[in-house]
Amino acid sequence: MQSTSPSITIFHNPACGTSRNTLALIRNSGEEPRVIEYLKTPPTRETLRELLAAMAMAPRALLRRKGTPCDELGLDDPKWSDEQLLDFMLAHPILINRPIVVTPLGTRLCRPSEEVLDILSSPQKGPFTKEDGEQVIDAEGRRVSRAA
């Protein structure tokens, strides 16, 4: 018997436009992901370590600066170890950049939101335009290339 649990998980912040666009792109592929509002339900240290390992990313690279206490805490200072940075992220989940999406094809920080298209196994089902008006997927479900 096949599991009915979602094969896609998004660590989501509904107040973030990039996160909302990423979630909408997942849904546009016909998938309904497991949505974890990580500010309400922060990841554990182990989960955060697993996500970082899956993305081949150091904790410092996952720090979100805009709209967070990053500067006030002086987290750009190289004196902070990876473990200390994890401590800060666990104490202040807003420091974790988002959205992070986990699919059978990989784990990725989806900034910009179109990054999610590379790890979705199902094609887009129809057109998609981001909240800012940028068209990402055309009427045939194909990715729109950006003009250089």
Kinemage of the C-alpha trace (Angstrom):
@kinemage 1
@onewidth
@group {chain A} dominant
@subgroup {mainchain}
@vectorlist {calphas} color= white
{ca met a 1} P 0.000 0.000 0.000
{ca gln a 2} L 1.398 3.377 -0.967
{ca ser a 3} L 1.813 6.089 1.648
{ca thr a 4} L -0.514 9.055 1.355
{ca ser a 5} L 1.852 11.454 3.117
{ca pro a 6} L 3.185 14.279 0.964
{ca ser a 7} L 6.502 13.665 -0.757
{ca ile a 8} L 7.349 17.384 -0.592
{ca thr a 9} L 7.964 19.475 2.511
{ca ile a 10} L 8.313 23.251 2.589
{ca phe a 11} L 9.670 25.199 5.549
{ca his a 12} L 7.428 28.170 4.989
{ca asn a 13} L 6.824 31.690 6.250
{ca pro a 14} L 3.423 32.919 5.025
{ca ala a 15} L 4.555 36.541 5.528
{ca cys a 16} L 7.311 36.083 2.905
{ca gly a 17} L 6.464 36.656 -0.770
{ca thr a 18} L 9.236 34.335 -1.978
{ca ser a 19} L 7.925 31.600 0.289
{ca arg a 20} L 4.324 32.137 -0.901
{ca asn a 21} L 5.441 32.030 -4.563
{ca thr a 22} L 7.411 28.831 -3.940
{ca leu a 23} L 4.430 27.164 -2.274
{ca ala a 24} L 2.207 28.244 -5.180
{ca leu a 25} L 4.671 26.777 -7.711
{ca ile a 26} L 4.637 23.457 -5.837
{ca arg a 27} L 0.840 23.457 -5.905
{ca asn a 28} L 0.891 24.434 -9.598
{ca ser a 29} L 2.668 21.111 -10.236
{ca gly a 30} L -0.323 19.276 -8.770
{ca glu a 31} L 1.408 18.430 -5.484
{ca glu a 32} L 0.157 19.339 -2.031
{ca pro a 33} L 3.215 19.618 0.190
{ca arg a 34} L 3.559 19.264 3.908
{ca val a 35} L 3.790 22.890 5.042
{ca ile a 36} L 5.842 23.610 8.135
{ca glu a 37} L 5.481 27.189 9.331
{ca tyr a 38} L 8.945 27.154 10.819
{ca leu a 39} L 8.422 30.305 12.904
{ca lys a 40} L 5.591 28.500 14.748
{ca thr a 41} L 7.200 25.052 14.639
{ca pro a 42} L 10.986 25.539 14.405
{ca pro a 43} L 13.124 22.661 13.202
{ca thr a 44} L 15.141 20.745 15.758
{ca arg a 45} L 18.925 21.001 15.764
{ca glu a 46} L 19.067 17.578 14.104
{ca thr a 47} L 16.592 18.580 11.379
{ca leu a 48} L 18.489 21.807 10.752
{ca arg a 49} L 21.755 19.843 10.471
{ca glu a 50} L 20.106 17.385 8.041
{ca leu a 51} L 18.746 20.220 5.874
{ca leu a 52} L 22.142 21.940 5.773
{ca ala a 53} L 23.883 18.671 4.878
{ca ala a 54} L 21.343 17.945 2.124
{ca met a 55} L 21.958 21.422 0.666
{ca ala a 56} L 25.756 21.178 1.170
{ca met a 57} L 25.482 24.494 2.973
{ca ala a 58} L 27.202 25.901 6.048
{ca pro a 59} L 25.021 27.488 8.741
{ca arg a 60} L 26.435 30.941 7.969
{ca ala a 61} L 25.193 30.629 4.357
{ca leu a 62} L 21.651 29.966 5.613
{ca leu a 63} L 21.498 33.055 7.841
{ca arg a 64} L 18.806 35.521 6.913
{ca arg a 65} L 19.838 39.107 7.499
{ca lys a 66} L 16.893 41.212 6.325
{ca gly a 67} L 14.268 41.712 9.009
{ca thr a 68} L 16.143 39.676 11.623
{ca pro a 69} L 18.342 40.352 14.661
{ca cys a 70} L 21.414 39.206 12.673
{ca asp a 71} L 23.166 42.585 12.779
{ca glu a 72} L 22.261 43.333 16.393
{ca leu a 73} L 23.645 39.933 17.420
{ca gly a 74} L 26.823 40.508 15.381
{ca leu a 75} L 26.440 37.201 13.546
{ca asp a 76} L 28.602 38.293 10.616
{ca asp a 77} L 31.568 38.146 13.003
{ca pro a 78} L 33.714 35.126 12.034
{ca lys a 79} L 34.214 34.324 15.747
{ca trp a 80} L 30.906 32.415 15.785
{ca ser a 81} L 31.286 28.679 15.146
{ca asp a 82} L 28.798 26.664 13.104
{ca glu a 83} L 27.396 25.209 16.345
{ca gln a 84} L 26.978 28.680 17.843
{ca leu a 85} L 25.221 29.876 14.683
{ca leu a 86} L 22.864 26.887 14.956
{ca asp a 87} L 22.192 27.912 18.574
{ca phe a 88} L 21.218 31.398 17.383
{ca met a 89} L 18.959 29.980 14.639
{ca leu a 90} L 17.219 27.711 17.127
{ca ala a 91} L 16.753 30.593 19.580
{ca his a 92} L 15.597 32.973 16.798
{ca pro a 93} L 14.058 30.914 13.934
{ca ile a 94} L 13.571 34.132 11.891
{ca leu a 95} L 17.347 33.879 11.291
{ca ile a 96} L 16.769 30.787 9.114
{ca asn a 97} L 16.488 31.846 5.481
{ca arg a 98} L 13.476 30.518 3.623
{ca pro a 99} L 11.826 28.779 1.993
{ca ile a 100} L 13.595 25.447 2.228
{ca val a 101} L 11.960 22.729 0.130
{ca val a 102} L 12.603 18.997 0.452
{ca thr a 103} L 11.552 16.701 -2.412
{ca pro a 104} L 12.596 13.232 -3.582
{ca leu a 105} L 14.851 15.043 -6.112
{ca gly a 106} L 16.696 17.157 -3.555
{ca thr a 107} L 16.660 19.847 -0.915
{ca arg a 108} L 17.077 23.489 -1.768
{ca leu a 109} L 16.825 27.009 -0.423
{ca cys a 110} L 14.391 28.372 -2.995
{ca arg a 111} L 15.563 31.954 -3.455
{ca pro a 112} L 14.414 32.925 -5.992
{ca ser a 113} L 11.228 30.881 -5.874
{ca glu a 114} L 11.867 29.400 -9.348
{ca glu a 115} L 14.667 27.312 -7.799
{ca val a 116} L 11.935 24.890 -6.719
{ca leu a 117} L 11.252 23.968 -10.365
{ca asp a 118} L 14.581 22.094 -10.497
{ca ile a 119} L 13.563 19.708 -7.695
{ca leu a 120} L 9.915 19.057 -8.592
{ca ser a 121} L 9.237 15.739 -10.317
{ca ser a 122} L 5.859 16.829 -11.727
{ca pro a 123} L 5.617 19.456 -14.461
{ca gln a 124} L 3.737 22.697 -13.986
{ca lys a 125} L 0.035 22.299 -14.805
{ca gly a 126} L -0.550 25.784 -16.154
{ca pro a 127} L 0.629 29.372 -16.219
{ca phe a 128} L 2.134 30.972 -13.134
{ca thr a 129} L 2.894 34.603 -12.385
{ca lys a 130} L 4.686 35.652 -9.218
{ca glu a 131} L 3.099 38.144 -6.840
{ca asp a 132} L 5.282 40.913 -8.298
{ca gly a 133} L 3.830 40.270 -11.774
{ca glu a 134} L 6.808 38.356 -13.205
{ca gln a 135} L 5.633 35.466 -15.375
{ca val a 136} L 7.467 32.252 -14.544
{ca ile a 137} L 5.387 29.599 -16.353
{ca asp a 138} L 3.565 30.136 -19.649
{ca ala a 139} L 0.114 28.844 -20.663
{ca glu a 140} L 1.635 25.532 -21.830
{ca gly a 141} L 3.278 24.941 -18.439
{ca arg a 142} L 6.781 25.791 -19.706
{ca arg a 143} L 9.325 27.846 -17.829
{ca val a 144} L 9.615 31.403 -19.183
{ca ser a 145} L 13.216 32.349 -19.824
{ca arg a 146} L 14.363 35.691 -18.575
{ca ala a 147} L 15.656 38.254 -21.038
{ca ala a 148} L 19.333 38.951 -20.483
